[in-house]
Amino acid sequence: MSIARQDILKALGAISDPISGNDIVSAGMVRALVVEGHNVRFVLEVDPVHAKTLEPVRTAAQEAIKAIAGVDQVSVVMTAHSAPPPPPDLKGGAKPAAAKGPQKIPGVKHIIAIASGKGGVGKSTVSVNLAVALAAEGRRVGLLDADVFGPSQPRMLGISGRPASPDGKTILPLRNHGVTMMSIGLMTRDDEAVVWRGPMLMGALQQMLSQVQWGQLDVLLVDLPPGTGDVQMTLSQKAELTGAIIVSTPQDVALLDARKGIDMFNKMGVTILGMIENMSTHICSNCGHEEHTFGHGGVRDEAEKIGVPLLAELPLHLDIRRASDGGAPIVASNPDSAPAQAFRALARGLIDAGHV
């Protein structure tokens, strides 16, 4: 028996919002409603001032959906949206009082952001192979897939299934290839778009940082979405970062956007640990000829210009793509290959530098 979305909205429409006096559907509180088989999940977006007051509303919404015939499981997350920021002080007057600063994650020694200015430079592929390489070097590694709109780490690590929550608050991450991983992609279907505004993005990131039971980790790698948006800013403000690594391809267009990412982290007070030139060189599998498809040396020049290390020059190789698509990163599936050894060298360099 299929569950009609309209039946769910009708049941939720019978629940009143004590703040506005409207029902919770008309009040715009119901977000990200997903019906998947016999399971229903959605978000109640509320004002943080009224979060405690509205907890009974969340409970009532959950019970109302459970009462619908055919529903087996209901997940309701209440996310408090942030108040709009104050207007910029164009006259250079006094700044508002600073909010509570970045915090450590219990049990996690280091947090490293893996970032890129633009998409398509292989940041997620670098992140997952670096995570597996660090694990192979004996480190306890976590990987947070913070690319909410394009989560790819479940596929690359060969992980499927929904994370468990023993108490309805704590989330248990999943694990493969020696890496503990959490991703919003574990909560959605492969073909399902995440249509969220800034406050929901920030709330989801904070939940994945603070409510996931990461355990004891030497390092948590955070695979960020491309660009300089809400997720990057929230991570910089809420988590005490060891630093950020910038991934770019050598061509000028990619470097233009990489510079913006570097500038953002500088403004947020986050240390740039170094840069990685990905797709730096390509070796023909038939003749062995080496060519620089996207140019070569651009990232090295940029790293020297801003005074940070060039951490690695990683190859463009078909086996890297095949391994990632197959759910076993090349560091795990073919550890003796030249591409895998390049990632192992990158991992050892970060360890030797004391970043992990």
Buried (B, 14 or more C-beta within 10 A) or exposed (E): EEBEEEBBBEBBBEBBBEBBEEBBBBBEBBBBBBBBEEBBBBBBBBBEEBBEEBEEBBEBBBEBBEEBEEBEEBBBBBBBBEEEEEEEEEEEEEEEEEEEEBEEBEEBBBBBBBBBBBBEBBBBBBBBBBBBBBBBBEBBBBBBBBBBBBBBBBBBBBBEEBBEBEEEEEBBBBBBBBBBBBBBBBBBEEEEEBEBEBBBBBBBBBBBBBEBBBBEBBBBBBBBBBBBBBBBBBBBBBBBBBBBBBBBBBBEEBBEBBBEBBEBBEEBEBEBBBBBBBBBBBBEEEEEEEEBEBBBEBBBEBBEEEEBBBBBBBBBBEBBEEBBEEBBBBBBBBBEBEBBBBBBEBBBBBBEEEBB
